[in-house]
Amino acid sequence: MIKITQYENITNPKIQMTLTIDEVLNIIKNGNEFLPIINAAREYGKGHPLYNSLKSTSIPTFRYNFLFNERASNKTIISSTGLIYLDIDDNMFIPESELIYASWRSLSNTGYGLLVKVDNLTLDNFKYVYNEISDRIGVTPDDNARKATQQTVLSYDSDLYFNSDSTTYHYLNKEKVSSPNNIKKKKEWLSTNGTFIENTSNSKVRYNNIDDYFIDSDNVYVVFTEDKELICNPYLPLKVNVGRRNSILFIYFCQIVALNPTISKNYMRSLGESINTNIMKPKLSEKEMNAVIDSVFKKLKNDDLSIIYNQERRILFNPSIKLSHKEKMVIVNKELGLMKSEMTKAVIYEIIEGWDFNSSGKITQVKVCELSDFSLPTIKRYWHHFKAYIGDLNNDYKKHST
């Protein structure tokens, strides 16, 4: 059971009590004796002196990253809680991700907190893990919250998101792949996504098929609004032991050659030697390596290679247009926000279109809320899109009912 430490307020680092994560999330979702203070702070709004006073002195805090001995500090860390907390400021759009364990609105109502299950988290690797998880989810967290002892003021969100089956991030103390002739290890899986290396035929080697979506196109990115798009992005485990080496290398090489049917054997041998040195435990013999490569090229000759589409993407960026991570995240958050907004409006519209005036009477925000899975503030936020139409429907109902 995951344990979390609670503190009296922001200014007091002494542990007040220890709760289970289920207890903490239940408090955030349903409220407790501090809910009136949270509501009062929100009434004043972020930046107001009284908001700052209530936040600093009158509301308890939690530290989600580590457990401590009596007081919270780097020196008193006992162990990881099994979670890592990301603080997202001034952004209410949460990307879809199997890594998200829980998320909720912040005290200010202008951002949100996000939890991810994690293995092998330590003080030494904390900042790397924080950044890596942020990149994988597609969020830009508050850099000031990127610390092991980060505390979070109790908030309230009746729409708190929780996924007990979320994916756990496994940290391995290895370095990341940089090129086929200098493969280093850092992630759980090796992906050469976006990496291009010259081969002997003077053409670019592809490690995914993303460029297929931008042939004769200057678009910066493409969005798939209906269903996520399956792309080919071959992966390798970071370590392959006896019994799996030949089969895993064969599958990976089949995909690389399928993506690059004019690639040379010499290039594949060079790539294979790098992989063999850094991933295979123990290394394959030169004879075994050549046998794998020969088998792949035999399949190519027999026209028996096919691309495997193994990864879902909602947004693809044009590999020929260089964008920073921050620029990409701005686009991702904007597009996902628009999609979420359109989905919400579509649900509200369906409710209005199917309205039964005989049983429900006139259309109101509260009634629409009761028939949906949205909170009342969400209904109010989108109400202006339908206000005129609802007015016409209610007036028509009133005329025919008198």
Stockholm file with secondary structure:
# STOCKHOLM 1.0

chainA/1-402         MIKITQYENITNPKIQMTLTIDEVLNIIKNGNEFLPIINAAREYGKGHPLYNSLKSTSIPTFRYNFLFNERASNKTIISSTGLIYLDIDDNMFIPESELIYASWRSLSNTGYGLLVKVDNLTLDNFKYVYNEISDRIGVTPDDNARKATQQTVLSYDSDLYFNSDSTTYHYLNKEKVSSPNNIKKKKEWLSTNGTFIENTSNSKVRYNNIDDYFIDSDNVYVVFTEDKELICNPYLPLKVNVGRRNSILFIYFCQIVALNPTISKNYMRSLGESINTNIMKPKLSEKEMNAVIDSVFKKLKNDDLSIIYNQERRILFNPSIKLSHKEKMVIVNKELGLMKSEMTKAVIYEIIEGWDFNSSGKITQVKVCELSDFSLPTIKRYWHHFKAYIGDLNNDYKKHST
#=GR chainA/1-402 SS CCEEEEESSTTCCBEEEEEEHHHHHHHHHHCCTTHHHHHHHHHHCTTCHHHHHHHHHTSCEEECSEEESSBCSGGGEEEECSEEEEEECSCCCCCCCTTEEEEEECTTSSSEEEEEEEESCCTTTHHHHHHHHHHHHTCCCCGGGCSTTCCEECCCCTTCEECTTCCCEECCSCCCCCBTTBCCCCSSEEECTTCCCBCTTSSBCCSSSGGGGGTTCCCSEEECSSSCEEECCCEEESCEETTTHHHHHHHHHHHHHHHCTTCCHHHHHHHHHHHHHHTEESCCCHHHHHHHHHHHHHHHHTTCCCCCCCEEESEEECTTSCCCHHHHHHHHHHHHHHHHHHHHHHHHHHHHHTCCHHHHCSCCHHHHHHTSSSCHHHHHHHGGGTHHHHHHHHHHHHHHHC
#=GC SS_cons         CCEEEEESSTTCCBEEEEEEHHHHHHHHHHCCTTHHHHHHHHHHCTTCHHHHHHHHHTSCEEECSEEESSBCSGGGEEEECSEEEEEECSCCCCCCCTTEEEEEECTTSSSEEEEEEEESCCTTTHHHHHHHHHHHHTCCCCGGGCSTTCCEECCCCTTCEECTTCCCEECCSCCCCCBTTBCCCCSSEEECTTCCCBCTTSSBCCSSSGGGGGTTCCCSEEECSSSCEEECCCEEESCEETTTHHHHHHHHHHHHHHHCTTCCHHHHHHHHHHHHHHTEESCCCHHHHHHHHHHHHHHHHTTCCCCCCCEEESEEECTTSCCCHHHHHHHHHHHHHHHHHHHHHHHHHHHHHTCCHHHHCSCCHHHHHHTSSSCHHHHHHHGGGTHHHHHHHHHHHHHHHC
//
